[in-house]
Amino acid sequence: MFLFVTFLIFSAALFGAAFYAFVVPQRAGNQALIGRLRELRARTGPARPRGGADLLQQQEGLNLIGRFFAWLGLQRRLQKLIAQADLDYKAANVLLICLVLAVATYFLCSAIGIPIRLVNLVLALLIGYLPIAYINFMRSRRLGKFEHQLPEAINLFNRSMKAGHNIQSGLATIAEESLDPVRKEFKKLLEELALGSTTETALHNLGERVPLIDLKFFITGLILQRQTGANMVEVLDNLAILIRERLNLNEKLKAGTAQQRFSAAIFCSVPVFMGAIYAFLKPEYFSLLLEDETGNMILTYAIISETIGILILRKLSSPKF
């Protein structure tokens, strides 16, 4: 009875911590965003619908799998992530590889003799997620590099504007004088302008390809300057200073919390490390978790709680500015 009550208390505390780490901040952010949108709508009036339709790329090969994933909505979102990571992959092929890896891992674990189906399923999902994890890693690294280069690109644009050039000349200066990935994205923007696209549309497409809030502030400033004729040089100078200060604060935060994050990593790896030691030194102890039904339930719950705990620690150690 005592163990059952302890189990319930621990489970309630674990899921309560997960709720306050994930759901509560998201709800608060959504409420704040809804309030701001209501204020903006009250000031500007009802928004006018934007015309035009999105162009969907129809990819060749594996049409049946591609159509199925497109119906689920996964293909479009994954293709967007691939484009943001600047990788030459097709979403349908990546999803097919993920599916093959997951199925092969599940049957391989079953053939090895792991009796817990949930463990096999978790391992299959983890292995199947590896291609998408690689795409997310490349995307995060590219966006981080873009964010660090953005203040210098804004300064280049401001110097061009102070010299008396127009907006397109300032954008061309960024495309010529910056480094990749900033140079590559602004070259795409200039190509769209050369093909007859409007400046507002090309800037919005740039914001879609590089979903950074600082870049969206820069794009909004350019659109306002083009529509109202206001002098946005000082505003963009302040934006560049703000981006540098925020990046500097983020680096200081990482340096200041390095010890705590290292301790959290060790704390999360202790159960896995101890389980591997017992499986090697005392296999008769570890075999109870695999062969006994109660042991299977305990091991399954341990894996779930360990995963939730890792996600909570990662959420708490990754503040957003």
N, C-alpha and C positions, 0 to 999 in steps of 0.2 A: 504493500500500500504506500509506503514511504517513497519507494522508487517511482511509482506511478505519479504521485503528486509532484515529485521533483522533476519528472519528465514533462509534465504539463506546465509547470512554472518556467522551466528553461525554454520550452517551445514558445510559450506566450511572450517571454522576454525577447527571444530571437526575432520572431516575426513582428513584434512591436518596434524593435529597433530598425528592422528593414522598412517598416511602414513610414517611420519618421525620417529615415534617411533618403528615401526615394519619393514617396507619394506626397508628403506634406510640402517639401520645397517646390515640387512641380506645381501643386495646386496654388501655392502662394504666388509663384511666378505667373501662372495663367490668369489669376484674378487681377494682378497688377497690370498685365498686358491688356486685359479686357477693359479695365478702367481707363487706360490711356487711349485705347481705340475709341471708346465712347466720348471722351473729351475731344479728340480730334474730329470725330464725326459731327459733334455738336457745333464745332467752330467752322468747319468747311462745308457742311451739308452732306447729303448722300453721295457716295462715290459713284462715278459713272463706270459702267462695265467696259472693260477693255475688249476690243475686237480682235479677231484673228484666232487662229487655232494653232496648237502646237504641232510640230512636225515630228512624227514618230518614225524612227529608223527601223525598217524591216530587215532583219539580218537573215543571211542565208545559212543553210545547214541545220540539221536537227530541228525541223519545223514543228514536229509534234511536241517535243519537250519544250521548245521555245514558246509555243502558243500556250501550253499549260502554265508555265511560269509567268507568262505575260498576263494570263487571266487572273492569276493570284496577285499580280502587282509587284512581284519580286524582281522580275527582269528589268523593269523600268528603273526601279530604285537602285538596283545593283549597277546597271549601266551608267547611272549618274555618278555613283561612287567611283567607278572605273575611270570615267572622264575626269573627275576631280583629282584622281591619283595620277593622271596622265599616263595610263597604261593602255597598251594596244591589245585588249582582250575583248571577247564577246560575252555578254552576260549569260546567254543560254549555255555556252560551253562551260563557263565557270560553275554554273549551277549543276550541270550534268556531272562534272568532276566531283563536286561536293557530294552529290547523291551516290556516286559510285564508291567513293571513299568511305562514306558512312555505312553503306550496305556491306562492303567488303570487311570493314572493321568489326561489324556486328557478328557476321558469320565466322570470322577468324577467332573472335573471343569465345564464341560458342563452341568452336572446334577445339580450342585449347582446353576448355573444361571449366570456365567460370560459370558457376551455377546461378548467379544472381542476374536476372534479366535486366533489372534497372541499371546495374553497373555496366553491362554490355551496351545498353542504350546510351548511357552518358558518355562512355568512351567513343561510341560510334558518332555521336553528335559533335564531340570535341574534335575528332579527327576530320570529320566532314566539314567543320567550320574553318579549318586551317587556310584554305584558299581565300575565303572572305576576310579572315584575320590578316592575311598578308596584304590584301588590297586596302584594308583600313589602316594598316601600319604605314604603307606607302603614301596614302592620302594624308594622314596626320603629319608625317614628316615633310611632305611637300607644302602643306598649308602652313606649318610652323616656319619653314624657310621663307615662304612668301610674306608671312606676317613680320618677320624680322627685317626683311628688305623693304617693306612698304614705307616706313618713315623717310628713308633716303629717296624713294621714288616720288613721294609727295614734295620733298624739298626740290627735286629736279623740276617738277611741274611748276612749282611756285617761282623758281628762278626764271623759267621760260616765260611765265606770265608777266613777271616784273620787267622783263626785257621788251615787252610789247607784243608778244606773240598771241595767237588765238588758242582756243582749247585744243584743236586738232594738232597744232604744232607742239603744244605742251605734251600731249599724249604720245606724239612721235618721238619727242625727246626721251620720254621714259622707255619707249621700245628700243631706242638705239643705245642709251647710256647705261641701262640697268643690267643686272645679271639675271640668269634663269633662277626661278620660274617666272619672275615678274616680267622679264623681257618677252618671253614666249606668249604669255597671256595678253599683253598689250599689243603684240604683233597680230594676234588673232583679232583683236578689237579693230586695229587699223585695216586689216583685210576686209572685215565686215563693212567698214565705212567706205572702202574703195569699191565694194560691190554694190553700193547704193543704199545701205542700211542707214537709218537715222541715228544721230548721236545718242539719243535717249535709249533706243532699242539696243544698240551695241553695248552701252554701259550696263543696261539691265542683264544682258547676256553674260557680261563679264562677272557680274555679281552672282549669277547662277553657277558659273564654272568655278568660282572661288568664293565659297560661302563664309566670308569673314565679316564680322560686324564693323571693323574699322574700315575695310574696303567699301562697305555699303555707305558709311558716313561720307567717305570721299566721293562716291558716286552721287549721293544725294546733293552734296555741295556743288558738284559740277552741273547737275541738272538745274538746281536753283539759280546758279549763276547764268546759265544759258537762258532760262525762262524769264528771270527778273532783271538781269544785268547787274546784280549786286557784286560788290568786291569781296570775293571769297578767299583772297590770298591770306589775310590775317587769320581767318577761321581755319584754313588748312594748315597754316603754321602751328596754330595751337593744337590741331589734331595730331600732327607729327610729334609734337612734344608730349602729348598725352599718351600716345602709343609707346614711345620710348620709356616714359615713366612707368607705365603699366607692365611692360616687359621686364624692366629692371626690378620692379616689385615682385614679379613672379619668380625671377631668378633668386632673389633674396629669400623668398618663401621656401623655395626648394632647398636652398642651402641651410636654412634654419630648421627645417623639418626632416633633414636627411637621416638623423639618428632615429627619430620616431618611425619613419617609413621603413628603415632597415630593421628596427625591432619588430614592426608589424609583419614584415616578410618572414622573419625567423619564427615568429609566433604562429603564423599560418602554415609554415612548412614542418613544424614539429610533429603533428599527427601523421603526416605522410612519411616522414623520416623514421619515426618510431615504428610505424606499421611495417616498413621495409626491413628494419632491424629484427623485429619479432618473426617476420616471415622467413628470414634467413637463419637466425640463431635458434628460434623455438617454433618450428613449423607446426608442432602439435597445438600450440596456443592459437596461432593464426588460422589454422584449419577449421576451428570452431566457428569462426565468422563466415566461412564459405560453405561448410557442410551442414551446420545446424540451422534449423528454421529461425529460431530466435536470434542466432548470430547474424543471419542474413538481414533481419529487420534492423538490428542494431547497426550493422555496417552501412546499410542503405540510409538510415537516418543520420549517421555520422557524416556521410558524403554530402548529403543535402545541407545539413547545418554548417559544415565547413565551407561549402560554396557560398551560401548566403552570408556567412561571416566575412569571407574575402571580399565580396561585392560591397558590403557595408563599409569595411575599412578603406577600400579603394574610393568609394564615394566621399567619405569624410576627409580623405587626404588629398582630394583634387578640387579645391575651391575654384570658383569662376569669378572673374572680375568684370 
